[in-house]
Amino acid sequence: MPEVVDAVMALYESLMHAYDHDGNTNEERDAFIDTLAEYTHTVALAATHAFAELVGVDPDRVSMLNLTERQYHQLEASGMLDIYITGKDTTDD
């Protein structure tokens, strides 16, 4: 787990750097959004794995979808969200 903490801290530093430079250009704004999404995903994954270990579930058997909000809403509106979640390996992105 120490490598996860190191990865989260490195992403946090990148996030703060991107935040300090946010707003000057579209590229900087996009970099901030991308870094925030990666940071959020990494923290959620680490928390999920820690919780799984706490309750006695093998963390390697836990999977997590990485959907953008836009993708989530599109799948939900199309009625395909449940199919995507249960059959991610067989459903096209």
N, C-alpha and C positions, 0 to 999 in steps of 0.2 A: 504493500500500500504506500510506502514512502515515495515510490516513483510517480504515483498518481498525485500525491500532494505536491511534488516538485512540478509536475505538468500543470496543475491547477494554478500554482503560484506564478509560473512563467506566463500562463495565459492571462492571469490577473494583471501582471505588469504590462503585458501587451495591450490589454484592454484599457488600462489607465493612460498609457501613452497615446492610444488611438483617440481616447476621449479628450485629451488635452489638445489634440490636433483636429478634432471633429469640426465640420462646418465650413472649412475653407474651400474644399472642392468636393465634387460628387465622389471621386475616388476615395478620399479620406472618410467620407460618410459611409461609403460601402465597406471600407476596411473596418470601421468601427462596428458596423452591424454584423459583419462576418465574424469578427473576433468575439463579439458578445454572444452570438449563437454558439460558437465553438466552446466558449467558457461555460455557458449555461449547460450545454450538453455534457461536458466533461464533469462538472460538479454533480449534475443529476445522476450520471452513470456511477460516479464514485459513491454517492449517497445510497443508491440502489444496491450496489454490491456490498457496502458496509451493513445495510439493513438485512440483506439476504443472509449474510454470515451470522448476524445477531440472532436471527430466527431459525438458523440451522438449515438454510437452503444453499445448495452449491451455487455460488455466484456465476459460475460458467454456464449454468442452465438458465440464467436470466437474460432475456434480450430486451432491447429498448429500441423503439422506432425513433428515427430522427426526421421528423416532419417539420416543415416550416408552417407557420400559421396559415399562410395562403393555401398550401397543399392540404392541410387538415380541413379547412373550410370547403375546399373544392370536393374532397372525398366525402365529406359529410353531406354536402348539398346533392351529390350524385347518388347517394345511398350506398356508396362503395366503401365507406370507412371500416365497417365491421369485416368485410371481405378482405380488405387490405391488411388489417391488423391480424386476422387469423390465418391468412394465406400469403403473407408478405413474400415468401420465397417463390410463389407461383403467380403473383399478380404483377403486371407491368407497372413501373413507376409512372 
